[in-house]
Amino acid sequence: MRWLICVSLLLPLATAYPWIPRKHHSTSVVSSTASASPTNSHAGPQAPVATIYPDTAHGKPIEINGVRQESPDHDVYLGIPYAQPPIGDMRFRHPESYTYNTSSFDAQTPAPGCPQASSNSSSLTTSEDCLQLNVFTPLDAKATSTLLPVMVWVYGGSFTSGAASLYDGSRILDYGLKTNRPFVYVALNYRLGALGWGYGPGFSENKAANLGLRDIKKALSWVKENIRAFGGDPDSVTVFGESAGAIAISLLFLDPNTDLFKSAIMESGAQSTVPIGPVDPTREDAYQALLTETDCANSTKGATSFECLRELPVGKLLQAQTNVMNEIRFEAATIYGPAIDGDLIRKSPHKLLSEGKFANKPFITGTNKDEGTLFIPTKITDEESAAKYLALNEPSPLNNKTLARLFSLYPNDTVSGSPFDTGNETFGLSPTYKQLAAILGDAQFEVPRRYFIRQANQFGNKRTWTYHFEQPTPGSAPRLGVYHASEVPYVFGIARPGDHYPPFSSNYTEADSKLTDSILDYWINFAYYNDPNGNESGTTNETNWEPHVIAENKNILRLKANNIGIFQDDFREQQMDFFIDNYREFNAKRGLTL
């Protein structure tokens, strides 16, 4: 299947995936820092100051003036630049280390989001000058003798939306303090859409592919160089993210020698979620469409088409991007995203994984039980319309034999479809809805997760854990089941009774709160010990999370209220092996040979 991401959704802590028109998507925010400094904060005499010595300052100290926040108590440093603004002639260029021109910097205004076609929050400010990050620390963490682990969040949003300031780390930081595991939280921005993930001749000729991924690497380099000044340990960085963020993190593994992080947590995303090959006709067509929409196809004044794009007002570029994405031929495709560039991504990630050419680092990877339900149009009513829908979204048309085999593995009956374990319930829809949701969820989420962890095991990495989130969201539409991104409120500590962050439920229970505690325990333990169970003295959770080591076991952790437990990661194995065994056919137009 076309393992892509193409939509932004929910906090936008999520990204969704192809096969669903963007008009079906909705977004929301869970941040107190999106538009102003945190409430109950001080920027006066009590304000924290961190002193950094960046290489670009040539040994001179730079004071970063932050904000002291109360309830819960912590220090916050907002909108710290980690790279030069990618504006003017710097648009479409690699990020360059930020040059501090004064001896101090006021980090008291949240980082603006990078330009995006449609904001995920009415309060989100955006700007091309967006290569910034936010740092949250315990009070006076920089004054302690013991350096703290660092958790760096990479947001999702289909590579077209999202922002660091939509992800407030207050709750998880507070939980770490209350459980005697303080840490430093960082949320970073990276460029989006055509500005960060463009594809086509102009981008390849100007080495402008994967700029968003380069931004993430530059931000992590800044963390490694400067986080000690905030009380963080530069050698104990855990990077975590969801959807597009998880995919970006997984792509960092393709550098076997990377030292930018020590461990990673990837929620609903892996390298093969976006199949990347030597060519991509759909994305090349989208590039030409972008040139046409912007009138850059026939640029004047001697400028090349690509230089014309560089000089466009950002609003016009974003409108053109939106128009292209909304064309029927592109609306289900990821036309902005990772690409082979001969440098960061040397060749197909799927092939690199098959060859063992990736970093051997501890990681957690996981999915939600019903990843596909959120993205299936309810108008799909039979296998004929499902086949047409698949044909619209496939990089290569499936032959009749392959399609027949696919539908035999995922039959059009209600019992075996997604949301799973709902029996004959159709939710007032055609059974094809559940059939297609099962296909999409496996192809784009479960298969990439399983392939990555098994390849890691095959090449000697036994420090690998995987989970299956199975907790229904109170009050959500029953047809969604345990949908994509529904784990995020638990990861950010907001699935508590009385919490209300639309479109998430306001009906969370004490059972949800206890599950939140368990997830935070696993995540924070992992940041501390490279093991979600904690140190040698034993786990802080009732259930010991055994690693997944394919030669010995296929352990996977069920994350569900009152039912956390280990089972074997061999569900729907025949179906998922079908995708892996036929990877070449599914991606022939991209020139993939595996």
C-alpha positions in Angstrom: 0.0 0.0 0.0 1.0 3.6 -0.2 2.5 4.1 3.2 2.3 7.9 3.3 1.2 10.7 5.5 -0.9 13.4 4.2 -3.1 15.1 6.8 -2.8 17.0 10.0 -5.0 16.2 12.9 -5.6 16.4 16.6 -3.4 18.7 18.4 -1.7 18.3 15.5 0.0 15.7 17.5 -0.9 13.5 14.7 -0.6 13.1 11.0 -3.0 11.1 9.0 -2.4 9.3 5.9 -3.4 9.0 2.3 -6.6 7.6 1.0 -8.7 10.3 2.7 -9.4 13.8 1.3 -8.2 16.6 3.5 -11.6 18.1 3.8 -12.4 15.4 6.4 -9.7 16.5 8.8 -9.9 18.6 12.0 -7.4 20.0 14.4 -7.1 21.3 17.9 -4.6 22.5 20.4 -3.4 21.5 23.9 -1.1 24.4 24.7 -1.0 27.3 27.1 2.0 28.8 25.2 0.7 29.0 21.7 -0.1 32.8 21.6 1.4 34.3 24.8 3.8 33.7 27.6 2.5 31.1 30.1 0.0 32.3 32.7 1.1 32.8 36.3 4.6 33.6 35.1 7.4 36.0 35.9 9.8 37.7 33.5 11.2 40.1 36.0 13.9 39.7 38.7 12.8 36.1 39.3 13.1 35.2 35.7 15.6 32.4 35.0 18.7 33.0 33.0 20.7 30.3 31.2 24.1 31.2 29.8 25.2 29.5 26.6 28.5 29.6 24.7 27.6 28.8 21.1 30.4 28.3 18.6 29.0 31.2 16.6 29.7 33.5 19.5 33.4 32.6 19.5 33.6 31.9 23.2 31.5 34.8 24.3 28.7 34.1 26.8 25.1 34.6 25.6 22.4 35.0 28.3 19.1 33.4 27.5 16.4 35.2 29.6 13.4 32.9 30.3 10.1 32.9 32.2 9.4 31.5 35.6 6.1 29.7 35.6 3.9 28.7 38.5 1.4 25.9 39.0 3.3 23.8 38.2 6.5 25.4 39.0 9.2 25.3 36.3 11.4 27.5 34.1 10.5 28.1 30.5 12.6 29.5 27.7 10.6 30.3 24.6 11.4 30.9 21.0 15.2 30.3 21.2 16.6 30.4 17.6 18.7 27.4 16.7 19.3 28.5 13.1 19.4 31.6 11.0 16.0 32.7 9.7 15.3 30.9 6.4 14.0 34.1 4.8 14.9 36.0 1.6 17.7 34.3 -0.2 17.9 31.7 2.7 14.6 30.3 1.7 15.1 26.7 0.4 18.6 26.6 1.8 20.2 24.3 4.4 19.8 25.7 8.0 22.9 27.6 9.2 23.8 27.9 12.9 22.3 31.0 14.5 24.5 33.9 15.1 23.8 35.8 18.3 24.5 39.5 17.7 24.0 40.6 21.3 25.1 39.3 24.7 21.6 38.4 25.8 18.4 37.1 24.2 14.9 37.4 25.6 13.3 33.9 25.3 9.9 34.9 26.6 7.7 34.7 23.5 6.7 31.3 22.2 8.3 30.2 18.9 6.0 31.0 16.0 5.0 28.1 13.8 6.5 27.7 10.4 4.3 28.8 7.5 1.5 26.3 6.8 -1.4 26.4 4.5 -4.0 26.2 7.2 -3.3 26.9 10.9 -4.2 24.2 13.4 -5.1 26.8 15.9 -6.7 30.2 15.7 -4.1 31.4 18.2 -1.0 30.1 16.4 1.3 32.8 15.0 3.4 31.7 12.0 6.5 33.2 10.3 9.2 32.1 8.0 11.5 33.1 10.8 10.5 29.9 12.7 13.6 27.8 13.3 13.3 28.1 17.0 12.6 25.8 20.0 11.1 26.0 23.5 12.8 24.6 26.6 11.0 23.6 29.8 13.0 22.8 32.9 12.5 22.2 36.6 13.1 25.3 38.7 16.8 26.3 38.7 17.7 23.0 37.0 20.8 24.7 35.7 22.0 25.3 39.2 22.1 21.6 40.2 25.2 19.5 40.0 23.5 16.6 38.4 22.6 16.9 34.7 19.1 15.8 33.8 17.9 13.6 30.9 16.5 15.5 28.0 13.3 14.6 26.1 12.9 16.3 22.7 9.5 16.4 21.0 9.1 16.3 17.2 5.6 17.1 16.2 3.5 15.5 13.5 1.3 17.1 10.9 1.8 15.4 7.5 4.9 17.4 6.9 2.6 20.4 6.2 1.4 21.6 9.6 2.3 21.6 13.3 4.3 23.8 15.7 6.5 23.4 18.8 4.4 25.9 20.7 1.3 23.6 20.4 3.0 21.1 22.7 3.1 22.3 26.3 5.5 20.2 28.4 4.1 21.4 31.8 2.1 18.3 32.7 4.8 15.7 31.9 7.5 17.8 33.5 5.4 18.1 36.6 4.8 14.3 36.7 8.5 13.7 36.4 9.2 16.0 39.4 6.4 14.4 41.5 7.9 10.9 40.8 11.5 12.0 41.5 12.5 11.7 37.9 13.0 15.3 36.8 14.1 16.0 33.2 14.3 18.7 30.6 11.7 19.0 27.9 12.4 20.6 24.4 10.0 21.1 21.6 11.4 22.1 18.2 10.1 23.6 15.0 11.0 22.5 11.5 10.0 23.8 8.0 6.8 22.5 6.4 5.2 21.9 3.0 7.1 23.1 0.0 9.3 25.2 2.2 10.7 22.2 4.0 9.8 19.1 2.1 9.7 20.0 -1.6 10.3 17.5 -4.4 11.0 17.9 -8.0 13.9 18.9 -10.4 14.3 22.4 -8.9 14.6 21.0 -5.4 17.0 18.2 -6.3 19.2 20.5 -8.5 19.5 23.0 -5.7 20.0 20.4 -3.0 16.8 21.6 -1.3 15.2 18.3 -0.5 14.6 17.2 3.1 15.1 20.7 4.5 12.7 19.9 7.4 14.8 16.9 8.3 17.9 19.0 8.2 16.2 21.5 10.5 15.5 18.7 13.0 19.1 17.6 12.9 20.3 21.2 13.3 18.0 21.7 16.3 19.3 18.5 17.9 22.8 19.7 17.3 21.9 22.9 19.1 20.6 20.8 22.0 23.8 18.8 22.2 25.9 22.0 22.2 23.8 24.1 24.6 21.4 22.1 26.8 23.9 21.7 29.6 23.4 25.4 30.3 19.7 24.6 31.1 20.6 21.6 33.4 20.2 19.0 30.7 22.6 16.2 29.8 23.8 16.4 26.2 24.7 12.8 26.2 21.2 11.7 27.5 18.8 12.9 24.8 15.7 10.9 24.0 13.9 12.1 20.9 10.2 11.3 20.7 7.4 12.1 18.3 4.2 11.0 16.6 3.2 10.4 13.0 5.3 12.7 10.8 7.5 13.3 13.8 8.0 9.6 14.4 8.8 9.1 10.7 11.4 11.9 10.8 12.9 10.4 13.9 13.1 7.0 12.3 14.9 8.5 9.3 17.6 9.8 11.6 18.4 6.1 12.3 19.5 5.8 8.7 22.8 7.4 9.7 24.5 4.5 11.5 26.9 6.9 13.3 24.5 9.6 14.5 25.3 10.9 17.9 22.5 13.4 18.1 20.4 11.3 20.5 20.8 8.2 22.6 17.4 6.7 22.3 14.0 7.3 20.6 10.3 6.8 21.0 8.3 6.6 17.8 4.5 6.7 18.0 2.6 5.6 14.8 5.4 6.1 12.3 8.5 4.4 10.9 10.8 4.6 7.8 8.5 2.7 5.5 5.4 4.6 6.4 6.5 6.8 3.5 8.0 4.6 0.8 10.8 6.5 -0.8 12.3 5.5 -4.1 14.6 6.8 -6.8 11.7 8.4 -8.6 8.2 9.6 -7.8 6.1 10.5 -10.8 3.2 11.8 -8.6 5.4 14.2 -6.7 7.1 15.3 -9.9 3.7 16.1 -11.4 2.9 18.0 -8.2 6.0 20.1 -8.6 5.0 21.1 -12.1 1.5 21.9 -10.9 3.1 24.2 -8.2 5.1 26.0 -10.8 1.9 26.5 -12.9 -0.2 27.7 -9.9 2.5 30.3 -9.0 3.1 31.4 -12.6 6.7 30.3 -12.1 6.6 27.8 -14.9 7.3 30.7 -17.3 9.3 33.0 -15.0 10.5 36.3 -16.4 13.5 38.5 -15.8 15.9 35.7 -16.4 15.0 33.9 -13.2 14.7 30.2 -13.1 11.5 28.6 -12.1 13.0 27.6 -8.8 14.3 31.1 -8.1 10.9 32.4 -8.9 9.5 30.2 -6.1 12.2 31.5 -3.8 11.1 35.1 -4.4 7.4 34.6 -4.0 5.5 36.1 -1.1 4.9 33.3 1.3 1.2 33.7 1.3 1.0 33.2 -2.5 3.3 30.1 -2.2 1.0 28.6 0.5 -2.1 29.3 -1.5 -0.6 27.6 -4.5 0.5 24.7 -2.3 -3.1 24.3 -1.0 -4.5 24.4 -4.5 -2.2 21.7 -5.7 -2.9 19.5 -2.6 -6.6 19.8 -3.2 -6.5 18.6 -6.8 -8.2 15.2 -7.0 -5.1 13.5 -8.4 -3.0 14.7 -5.5 -5.4 15.0 -2.5 -4.6 11.5 -1.2 -0.8 11.7 -1.8 2.1 12.9 0.2 3.5 15.4 -2.2 5.6 17.1 0.5 7.8 14.8 2.5 11.1 12.9 2.7 13.0 12.1 -0.5 16.2 10.4 -1.6 18.9 13.1 -1.8 22.1 11.1 -1.8 23.1 12.5 1.5 20.6 12.3 4.5 18.7 9.6 2.7 21.1 7.8 0.4 18.7 5.3 -1.0 15.4 3.7 -0.2 14.9 3.4 3.6 13.3 0.1 3.1 16.4 -1.2 1.3 18.7 0.3 4.0 16.7 -1.5 6.6 17.0 -4.7 4.7 20.8 -4.3 4.6 21.2 -3.4 8.3 22.5 0.1 7.5 21.0 2.0 10.4 21.9 3.1 13.9 21.9 0.5 16.7 20.2 2.5 19.5 17.5 1.7 22.0 14.0 2.5 20.8 10.3 2.2 21.5 7.9 2.0 18.6 4.2 1.4 18.7 0.8 1.9 17.1 -2.9 2.2 18.0 -5.4 -0.6 17.6 -7.4 1.1 14.9 -5.0 3.3 13.0 -7.0 3.3 9.8 -10.5 4.2 10.9 -10.0 8.0 11.0 -9.1 8.2 7.4 -11.6 6.2 5.4 -14.3 8.1 3.6 -17.7 6.8 4.7 -18.9 7.0 1.1 -17.0 3.8 0.2 -19.7 1.2 0.0 -18.5 -1.9 -1.8 -15.3 -3.6 -3.0 -15.6 -2.0 -6.4 -15.5 1.5 -5.0 -12.8 0.4 -2.6 -10.7 -0.9 -5.5 -11.1 2.4 -7.3 -10.1 4.2 -4.1 -7.0 2.1 -3.8 -6.2 2.7 -7.5 -6.4 6.4 -6.9 -3.8 6.2 -4.2 -1.4 3.5 -5.3 2.0 4.5 -6.7 1.5 1.5 -9.0 -1.8 0.0 -10.1 -2.4 -3.4 -8.5 -3.0 -6.2 -10.9 -6.2 -8.2 -10.5 -4.4 -11.1 -9.0 -2.8 -9.0 -6.3 -6.0 -7.1 -5.6 -7.9 -10.4 -5.3 -5.4 -11.7 -2.9 -5.5 -8.5 -0.9 -9.3 -8.7 -0.5 -9.1 -12.4 0.4 -6.7 -11.6 3.2 -8.9 -8.7 4.3 -12.4 -9.9 3.5 -15.4 -7.7 3.3 -17.1 -8.9 6.4 -17.8 -6.9 9.6 -16.2 -9.4 12.0 -12.6 -9.1 10.7 -12.6 -5.4 10.0 -11.5 -2.3 11.9 -12.4 -1.1 14.4 -11.4 -4.6 15.5 -13.2 -6.7 18.1 -16.6 -5.0 17.3 -18.2 -8.1 15.9 -21.0 -7.6 13.3 -21.5 -3.9 14.2 -21.4 -1.7 11.1 -22.0 1.7 12.8 -24.6 2.4 10.1 -21.9 2.1 7.4 -21.1 -0.4 4.7 -18.9 -3.3 5.8 -16.4 -2.0 3.2 -15.6 0.8 5.7 -14.2 -1.7 8.2 -12.5 -3.7 5.5 -10.6 -0.7 4.1 -9.8 0.6 7.6 -8.1 -2.7 8.4 -6.1 -2.6 5.1 -5.0 1.0 5.6 -4.2 0.6 9.3 -2.0 -2.4 8.6 -0.3 -1.1 5.5 0.6 2.3 6.7 1.2 1.7 10.4 1.5 -1.8 11.6 3.7 -3.2 8.8 6.3 -0.4 9.0 6.5 -0.7 12.8 6.9 -4.5 12.6 9.4 -4.4 9.8 11.6 -1.8 11.5 11.8 -3.6 14.9 12.3 -7.0 13.3 15.1 -5.7 11.1 16.7 -4.1 14.2 16.5 -7.4 16.0 17.9 -9.3 13.0 21.0 -7.0 13.0 21.7 -7.4 16.7 19.7 -4.7 18.5 17.9 -6.3 21.5 17.1 -2.9 23.2 13.8 -2.6 21.4 10.3 -2.4 22.8 7.0 -2.2 21.0 3.4 -1.4 22.2 -0.2 -1.5 21.1 -2.4 1.2 22.5 -5.9 -0.2 23.0 -7.7 2.4 25.2 -10.9 3.8 23.7 -11.4 7.5 24.0 -14.5 8.3 26.1 -17.2 9.9 24.1 -15.6 9.4 20.7 -17.5 8.1 17.7 -17.8 4.3 18.1 -16.9 3.7 14.4 -13.4 5.1 15.1 -12.4 2.6 17.7 -9.0 3.3 19.2 -8.1 5.7 16.5 -4.8 7.3 15.3 -3.4 9.8 17.7 -5.7 8.9 20.6 -2.7 8.0 22.7 -1.3 11.5 22.6 -3.4 13.0 25.5 -2.0 10.2 27.7 1.6 10.8 26.6 1.2 14.5 27.4 -0.5 13.9 30.7 -3.9 15.4 29.9 -6.1 12.3 29.9 -7.3 13.1 33.4 -10.9 13.6 34.8 -12.0 17.1 34.1 -9.5 17.7 31.3 -11.0 19.0 28.1 -8.9 19.6 25.0 -11.3 19.5 22.0 -11.7 17.3 20.0 -10.5 15.0 22.8 -13.0 13.9 25.4 -13.9 15.7 28.6 -15.0 12.4 30.1 -11.7 10.8 31.0 -12.0 8.6 34.1 -9.7 7.6 37.0 -8.9 4.5 34.9 -7.7 6.8 32.1 -5.6 8.8 34.6 -4.0 5.6 35.9 -3.1 4.6 32.3 -1.6 8.0 31.8 0.6 7.4 34.8 1.7 4.1 33.5 2.6 5.5 30.1 4.5 8.4 31.6 6.4 6.0 33.8 7.4 3.9 30.9 8.4 6.9 28.7 10.3 8.8 31.5 12.0 5.6 32.6 13.2 5.1 29.1 14.6 8.6 29.0 16.5 7.8 32.2 17.7 4.3 31.8 17.2 3.3 28.1 14.7 0.8 29.5 11.0 1.6 30.1 11.0 -0.5 33.2 13.5 1.6 35.1 16.8 0.6 36.7 18.1 -2.6 38.2 15.8 -2.2 41.2 12.8 -3.0 39.1 9.9 -1.5 37.2 7.8 1.3 38.7 4.8 -0.2 36.8 3.0 -3.4 37.7 3.8 -4.9 34.3 7.4 -5.5 33.3 7.7 -4.6 29.7 9.8 -7.3 28.1 11.8 -6.2 25.0 10.9 -7.5 21.5 13.7 -9.8 20.4 12.5 -11.8 17.4 14.8 -14.8 17.8 13.5 -15.2 21.4 10.1 -13.7 21.4 7.8 -11.2 19.8 6.8 -9.3 23.0 4.4 -6.4 22.6 2.8 -4.4 25.4 -0.9 -3.8 25.5 -1.6 -0.3 26.8 -5.2 -0.4 28.1 -6.8 0.7 31.3 -6.9 -2.1 33.9 -5.5 -4.5 31.3 -1.8 -3.7 30.7 0.0 -6.9 29.7 2.3 -8.7 27.3 1.2 -10.6 24.3 2.9 -11.8 21.1 3.3 -9.5 18.1 2.1 -12.0 15.5 -1.5 -10.8 15.0 -2.5 -10.7 11.3 0.9 -12.0 10.4 -0.1 -13.5 7.1 -1.7 -10.2 6.0 1.2 -8.1 7.0 3.8 -10.4 5.4 1.8 -10.0 2.2 2.7 -6.3 2.1 6.3 -6.9 2.8 6.6 -9.7 0.3 5.0 -7.6 -2.4 6.7 -4.3 -1.6 8.3 -4.1 -5.0 4.9 -4.3 -6.8 3.3 -1.8 -4.6 6.0 0.7 -5.3 7.3 -0.1 -8.8 6.7 3.4 -10.1 9.2 4.7 -7.5 11.9 2.4 -8.9 12.1 0.3 -5.7 13.7 -3.1 -6.2 12.8 -4.8 -3.0 
